[in-house]
Amino acid sequence: MIKKHIGNRLVGDMPKIGIRPIVDGRRGGIRESLEEVTMNMARAVAELLSSRLRHSNGLPVECVVADTCIGGVAEAAQTAAKFEREGVGVSISVTPSWCYPLETIDTHPTMPKAIWGFNGTERPGAVYLAAANSAHNQKGLPTFSIYGRDVQDMGDTTIPADVEEKLLRFAKAALAVATMKGKSYLSLGSVSMGIAGCIADEPFFQRYLGMRNEYVDMSEFVRRIERGIYDAEEFERALAWAKANCQPGQDVNSPHLKRSDEQKERDWETVVKMALIARDLMVGNPKLAEMGYGEEALGRNAIAAGFQGQRQWTDHFPTGDFMEAILSSSFDWNGIREPYILSTENDTLNAVTMLFGHLLTDAAQIFADVRTYWSPEAVKRVTGKQLEGRAAGGVIHLINSGPAALDGTGCMTKNGEPAMKPFWEIEEHEVEACLKATKWCPAVDFFRGGGFSTDFLTKGGMPVTMARINLIHGLGPVLQLAEGYTVDLPEDIHDALDKRTDPTWPTTWFVPNLTGAGAFRDVYSVMATWGSNHCALSYGHIGADLITLAAMLRIPVSMHNVSADRIFRPSLWSAFGTSDPESADYRACAQLGPLYG
């Protein structure tokens, strides 16, 4: 069996969720009669979250329940101190009763917060919820308000389905916020081919994400390759694995540009070493310390990274496609493990978008160009065939030079359907299927240094979400997203369209869900409104989760096709208007400013 690796080498423990039971502070019969009910409510939430959620590295999510119910400021302070000691990064308050809001609310300035006010008639938990929301909003401390639709009986420990959905959505997004804080983004090189997304905008990373920026010149790869600063035993194992599992694909280069078998052999050695080195640069490797390289062994505590590649590297050395594709996948020569977030062309903003998707789904992400909109008319002209089914209104061709995660083949399954899954759910036969569905083609002519690109076709029928963070002058970061599906095209249509672009690169045919209005009135409008040449593709319809996460970070959402009933933002947002939620989102984010100031 393939070994599955739990945990990671990033510095710091995984953030925990703190549960704050709020109770009427008046001593005597009122408080005592409510304490057990309130603690049971807190324990039920802790059990729900611990049993249903994991961190992206596979470790279970831990919940810390306050030692006592909180009825006043002293107990609130005691709980805050305990949460700090325990490494709590997310706060959820629960209450079935009225209490004094200013004395009991969580006033931590940056920790994501939610309050579940029990919908019961015996004690006014809803009254506390409304008053506490008001207090938070007055102080500029946004909190997510959770209130069940149906009245429950006092003492009922059942968590209603609508409450459960909001608790899970809040907790997963809030854990993403807490996980990113204090980590690094590592730029391996600088700006690729003049792409603005490659600019590492430090104020964005620091003020919105709580992350630091690290930089390594691509010459560090040369130094480590030439001086042997990598695990030699692992290299031999990785190279043997690559030769056994990475099937050669077609070489479309002109005869005078084809590399010899000997050159290709050397290229494989180089790209495998590059993968080892990039991983070590991100998270370190204790083996290097044993070799006398103590500094290199530490890594850069990078939760995400990007490799410039073009053109200074690729004009002379093999492309980074193997390194990017295999590290971004959920498996390699060491077994099944958490994907690394490694962006092609050092597109820092696409890396952040990939990181968002990974932390929300726990699965690998597809990096792609938003390359071409194919209208039904254009397809008919080029192929003589008519698009049908989901593709009838046209398709968007998502394709890049070969760095997409191999999970993107769609060869994993959920309930018998194509999927991309958290690594702990992946089976050995699914890894084998992904590898068999992928060909490794010699890089095309403008990659003068050689190397290999992944060539695969994503299976149709997967629910996916295409997303992208963009930086706008005078506005700051904005998020855009489109939920939709991957689609299968008839083989002859796919071949005709694919060969017009590059037959050696991975293709995903994407069709967004249309609403008939705005950017989603048709498929063309989605393509025409997209704000960059790149996107990240996540498995599942996670638009609502991305919107919740963006609100926590104070990033407005400029484009989405998520229905209103699925959107969950802090109660403060409604104070900026309820008839036009998109406009209110912009105003709320602008007024509050970045999460970390």
Secondary structure, 3 states (H helix, E strand, C coil): CCCECCCCCCCCCCCEEEEEEECCCCCCHHHHHHHHHHHHHHHHHHHHHHHHCECCCCCECCEEECCCCECCHHHHHHHHHHHHHHCEEEEEEEECCCCCHHHHCCCCCCCCEEEEECCECCCCHHHHHHHHHHHHHHCCCCCEEECCCCCECCCCCCCCHHHHHHHHHHHHHHHHHHHHCCCEEEEECCCCCCCHHHCCCHHHHHHHHCCEEEEECCHHHHHHHHHCCCCHHHHHHHHHHHHHHCEECCCCCCHHHCCCHHHHHHHHHHHHHHHHHHHHHHHCCHHHHHCCCHHHHHCCCEEEEEECCCCCCCCCCCCCHHHHHHHHCCEECCEECCCCCEEECCCHHHHHHHHHHHHHHCCCCEEEEEEEEECHHHHHHHHCCCCCHHHHHCEEEEECCCCCCHHHHCCEEECCEEECCCHHHCCHHHHHHHHHCCEEEECCCCCCCCCEEEECECCCCCEEEEEEEEEECCCEEEEEEEEEEECCCCHHHHHHHHHHHCCCCCEEEEEECCCCCHHHCCHHHHHHHCCCCEEEEEECCCHHHHHHHHHHHCCCEEECCCCHHHCCCCHHHHHHCCCCHHHHHHHHHHHHCCCCC
